[in-house]
């Protein structure tokens, strides 16, 4: 669920094609499990209120290595989620969405204390800081679930390795993103 939401946020943030929605619609095994797919699709739109670009007041345009890394992540997420759905039992129960939201709010609050921006950035770029924290909260939740519950749910070691690699890539990418917001230099070149 968090991967799905993170994908949707990144798609909106960067205005890229949504490959995950296409992967979920094209997969015959996913089509046969409408309840799971529909619960994922239904939750989209409740992530961040409003249009990110309109709220930011400018376009998010990346170049160089950072752009390549964002594009790479947006290719990795659909493959990972589609494979998990295809080869494993559904992890998201529609009834669990409220619990997931409560966890996300707690993670977001703790994130405000642990990953902080300087006062100048928080004052000049409050929307950018909020968007970063929302996305980072999903990454932290994915990392937590990998360590505490998904290892028991996912039987294929390749799927686990893929997810762990994806989370590591996400954390590294968002480390660069944090530096870019905080200092104006991503540090990834």
C-alpha positions as a Markdown table, in Angstrom:
| # | Residue | x | y | z |
|---|---|---|---|---|
| 1 | Unk | 0.0 | 0.0 | 0.0 |
| 2 | Unk | 2.8 | 2.4 | 0.9 |
| 3 | Unk | 4.6 | 1.6 | -2.3 |
| 4 | Unk | 1.5 | 2.3 | -4.2 |
| 5 | Unk | 0.9 | 5.6 | -2.5 |
| 6 | Unk | 4.6 | 6.6 | -2.8 |
| 7 | Unk | 4.4 | 5.8 | -6.6 |
| 8 | Unk | 1.3 | 8.0 | -6.9 |
| 9 | Unk | 2.9 | 10.9 | -5.0 |
| 10 | Unk | 6.1 | 10.7 | -7.2 |
| 11 | Unk | 4.0 | 10.6 | -10.3 |
| 12 | Unk | 2.1 | 13.7 | -9.3 |
| 13 | Unk | 5.3 | 15.4 | -8.0 |
| 14 | Unk | 7.3 | 14.8 | -11.2 |
| 15 | Unk | 4.4 | 14.6 | -13.7 |
| 16 | Unk | 5.5 | 11.2 | -15.1 |
| 17 | Unk | 3.4 | 8.5 | -16.7 |
| 18 | Unk | 1.8 | 6.1 | -14.1 |
| 19 | Unk | 3.3 | 2.8 | -15.0 |
| 20 | Unk | 1.9 | 1.1 | -11.9 |
| 21 | Unk | -1.7 | 1.7 | -12.8 |
| 22 | Unk | -1.0 | 0.2 | -16.3 |
| 23 | Unk | 0.8 | -2.8 | -14.7 |
| 24 | Unk | -2.2 | -3.4 | -12.4 |
| 25 | Unk | -4.7 | -3.2 | -15.2 |
| 26 | Unk | -2.7 | -5.4 | -17.6 |
| 27 | Unk | -1.9 | -8.3 | -15.3 |
| 28 | Unk | -4.6 | -11.1 | -15.6 |
| 29 | Unk | -3.9 | -12.4 | -12.1 |
| 30 | Unk | -4.4 | -9.0 | -10.6 |
| 31 | Unk | -7.6 | -8.6 | -12.6 |
| 32 | Unk | -9.0 | -11.7 | -10.9 |
| 33 | Unk | -8.4 | -10.1 | -7.5 |
| 34 | Unk | -10.5 | -6.9 | -8.0 |
| 35 | Unk | -11.0 | -6.3 | -4.2 |
| 36 | Unk | -7.3 | -5.8 | -3.7 |
| 37 | Unk | -6.7 | -3.8 | -6.8 |
| 38 | Unk | -9.7 | -1.6 | -6.2 |
| 39 | Unk | -8.7 | -0.9 | -2.6 |
| 40 | Unk | -5.4 | 0.3 | -3.8 |
| 41 | Unk | -6.8 | 2.4 | -6.6 |
| 42 | Unk | -9.6 | 3.8 | -4.3 |
| 43 | Unk | -7.0 | 5.1 | -1.8 |
| 44 | Unk | -5.3 | 7.3 | -4.4 |
| 45 | Unk | -6.2 | 11.0 | -4.3 |
| 46 | Unk | -6.3 | 11.1 | -0.5 |
| 47 | Unk | -2.5 | 11.4 | -0.2 |
| 48 | Unk | -1.8 | 15.1 | -0.4 |
| 49 | Unk | -4.6 | 17.6 | -0.7 |
| 50 | Unk | -4.6 | 19.7 | -3.9 |
| 51 | Unk | -2.3 | 19.9 | -6.9 |
| 52 | Unk | 1.3 | 19.7 | -5.8 |
| 53 | Unk | 2.6 | 21.9 | -8.6 |
| 54 | Unk | 0.0 | 24.5 | -7.9 |
| 55 | Unk | 0.7 | 24.4 | -4.2 |
| 56 | Unk | 4.5 | 24.7 | -4.8 |
| 57 | Unk | 4.1 | 27.5 | -7.3 |
| 58 | Unk | 6.8 | 26.1 | -9.6 |
| 59 | Unk | 7.6 | 23.0 | -11.6 |
| 60 | Unk | 9.8 | 20.2 | -10.2 |
| 61 | Unk | 12.4 | 19.8 | -12.9 |
| 62 | Unk | 15.4 | 17.6 | -12.3 |
| 63 | Unk | 18.4 | 17.1 | -14.5 |
| 64 | Unk | 21.5 | 14.9 | -14.5 |
| 65 | Unk | 21.9 | 11.9 | -12.2 |
| 66 | Unk | 19.0 | 12.9 | -9.9 |
| 67 | Unk | 16.5 | 12.8 | -12.8 |
| 68 | Unk | 17.9 | 9.4 | -13.9 |
| 69 | Unk | 17.5 | 8.1 | -10.3 |
| 70 | Unk | 13.8 | 9.3 | -10.1 |
| 71 | Unk | 13.1 | 7.7 | -13.4 |
| 72 | Unk | 14.7 | 4.5 | -12.2 |
| 73 | Unk | 12.6 | 4.4 | -9.0 |
| 74 | Unk | 9.5 | 5.0 | -11.1 |
| 75 | Unk | 10.3 | 1.9 | -13.1 |
| 76 | Unk | 11.3 | -0.2 | -10.1 |
| 77 | Unk | 8.1 | 0.4 | -8.1 |
| 78 | Unk | 5.6 | -0.9 | -10.7 |
| 79 | Unk | 7.6 | -4.1 | -11.3 |
| 80 | Unk | 7.9 | -4.8 | -7.6 |
| 81 | Unk | 4.3 | -4.2 | -6.7 |
| 82 | Unk | 3.0 | -6.1 | -9.7 |
| 83 | Unk | 5.2 | -9.1 | -8.9 |
| 84 | Unk | 4.2 | -9.1 | -5.2 |
| 85 | Unk | 0.5 | -9.1 | -6.2 |
| 86 | Unk | 1.0 | -11.8 | -8.8 |
| 87 | Unk | 3.0 | -14.3 | -6.7 |
| 88 | Unk | 1.9 | -13.6 | -3.1 |
| 89 | Unk | -1.3 | -13.3 | -1.3 |
| 90 | Unk | -2.7 | -9.8 | -1.0 |
| 91 | Unk | -1.1 | -7.8 | 1.9 |
| 92 | Unk | -3.7 | -5.1 | 2.1 |
| 93 | Unk | -7.1 | -5.8 | 3.6 |
| 94 | Unk | -9.5 | -3.0 | 3.0 |
| 95 | Unk | -10.3 | -3.1 | 6.7 |
| 96 | Unk | -6.6 | -2.4 | 7.5 |
| 97 | Unk | -6.5 | 1.0 | 5.7 |
| 98 | Unk | -7.5 | 2.9 | 8.8 |
| 99 | Unk | -4.8 | 1.3 | 10.8 |
| 100 | Unk | -2.3 | 2.0 | 8.1 |
| 101 | Unk | -3.3 | 5.7 | 8.1 |
| 102 | Unk | -2.9 | 5.9 | 11.9 |
| 103 | Unk | 0.6 | 4.4 | 11.6 |
| 104 | Unk | 1.5 | 6.9 | 8.9 |
| 105 | Unk | 0.4 | 9.8 | 11.0 |
| 106 | Unk | 2.6 | 8.6 | 13.9 |
| 107 | Unk | 5.6 | 8.0 | 11.6 |
| 108 | Unk | 5.1 | 11.5 | 10.1 |
| 109 | Unk | 5.1 | 13.1 | 13.6 |
| 110 | Unk | 8.3 | 11.3 | 14.6 |
| 111 | Unk | 9.9 | 12.2 | 11.2 |
| 112 | Unk | 9.3 | 15.9 | 12.0 |
| 113 | Unk | 11.6 | 15.4 | 15.0 |
| 114 | Unk | 14.3 | 13.3 | 13.4 |
| 115 | Unk | 14.6 | 14.7 | 9.9 |
| 116 | Unk | 14.4 | 18.4 | 10.3 |
| 117 | Unk | 15.0 | 21.3 | 7.9 |
| 118 | Unk | 16.5 | 24.6 | 8.9 |
| 119 | Unk | 14.1 | 27.4 | 9.9 |
| 120 | Unk | 14.8 | 29.3 | 6.7 |
| 121 | Unk | 13.8 | 26.4 | 4.5 |
| 122 | Unk | 10.7 | 25.6 | 6.5 |
| 123 | Unk | 9.7 | 29.2 | 6.2 |
| 124 | Unk | 10.4 | 29.6 | 2.5 |
| 125 | Unk | 9.4 | 26.1 | 1.3 |
| 126 | Unk | 6.7 | 24.8 | 3.7 |
| 127 | Unk | 4.9 | 22.9 | 0.9 |
| 128 | Unk | 8.1 | 21.3 | -0.4 |
| 129 | Unk | 9.1 | 20.3 | 3.2 |
| 130 | Unk | 5.6 | 18.7 | 3.7 |
| 131 | Unk | 5.7 | 16.8 | 0.5 |
| 132 | Unk | 9.2 | 15.5 | 1.3 |
| 133 | Unk | 8.0 | 14.3 | 4.8 |
| 134 | Unk | 4.9 | 12.7 | 3.4 |
| 135 | Unk | 7.0 | 10.7 | 0.9 |
| 136 | Unk | 9.6 | 9.9 | 3.4 |
| 137 | Unk | 7.0 | 8.6 | 5.9 |
| 138 | Unk | 5.9 | 6.0 | 3.3 |
| 139 | Unk | 9.5 | 4.9 | 2.8 |
| 140 | Unk | 10.0 | 4.5 | 6.6 |
| 141 | Unk | 6.8 | 2.5 | 6.8 |
| 142 | Unk | 7.9 | 0.2 | 4.0 |
| 143 | Unk | 11.3 | -0.4 | 5.7 |
| 144 | Unk | 9.5 | -1.2 | 9.0 |
| 145 | Unk | 7.1 | -3.6 | 7.3 |
| 146 | Unk | 10.0 | -5.4 | 5.6 |
| 147 | Unk | 11.7 | -6.0 | 8.9 |
| 148 | Unk | 8.6 | -6.9 | 11.0 |
| 149 | Unk | 5.9 | -8.6 | 8.9 |
| 150 | Unk | 6.6 | -9.0 | 5.2 |
| 151 | Unk | 9.5 | -11.4 | 5.8 |
| 152 | Unk | 6.9 | -13.9 | 7.0 |
| 153 | Unk | 4.4 | -13.1 | 4.2 |
| 154 | Unk | 6.7 | -13.1 | 1.2 |
| 155 | Unk | 8.0 | -16.6 | 0.4 |
| 156 | Unk | 10.2 | -15.8 | -2.6 |
| 157 | Unk | 13.7 | -14.6 | -1.5 |
| 158 | Unk | 14.0 | -12.7 | -4.8 |
| 159 | Unk | 10.9 | -10.7 | -4.0 |
| 160 | Unk | 12.4 | -9.8 | -0.6 |
| 161 | Unk | 15.7 | -8.9 | -2.1 |
| 162 | Unk | 14.0 | -6.8 | -4.7 |
| 163 | Unk | 12.0 | -4.9 | -2.1 |
| 164 | Unk | 15.0 | -4.3 | 0.2 |
| 165 | Unk | 17.0 | -3.0 | -2.8 |
| 166 | Unk | 14.1 | -0.8 | -3.8 |
| 167 | Unk | 13.9 | 0.7 | -0.3 |
| 168 | Unk | 17.7 | 1.3 | -0.2 |
| 169 | Unk | 17.4 | 3.1 | -3.5 |
| 170 | Unk | 14.5 | 5.2 | -2.2 |
| 171 | Unk | 16.4 | 6.1 | 0.9 |
| 172 | Unk | 19.5 | 7.2 | -1.0 |
| 173 | Unk | 17.4 | 9.2 | -3.5 |
| 174 | Unk | 15.5 | 10.9 | -0.7 |
| 175 | Unk | 18.9 | 11.7 | 1.0 |
| 176 | Unk | 19.9 | 13.5 | -2.2 |
| 177 | Unk | 16.4 | 15.2 | -2.3 |
| 178 | Unk | 16.8 | 16.3 | 1.3 |
| 179 | Unk | 20.2 | 17.8 | 0.5 |
| 180 | Unk | 18.7 | 19.6 | -2.5 |
| 181 | Unk | 15.9 | 21.1 | -0.4 |
| 182 | Unk | 18.2 | 22.0 | 2.5 |
| 183 | Unk | 21.3 | 23.3 | 0.7 |
| 184 | Unk | 20.4 | 23.7 | -2.9 |
| 185 | Unk | 22.9 | 21.0 | -3.9 |
| 186 | Unk | 21.9 | 17.4 | -4.2 |
| 187 | Unk | 25.4 | 16.0 | -3.8 |
| 188 | Unk | 24.8 | 13.1 | -6.2 |
| 189 | Unk | 26.9 | 14.3 | -9.1 |
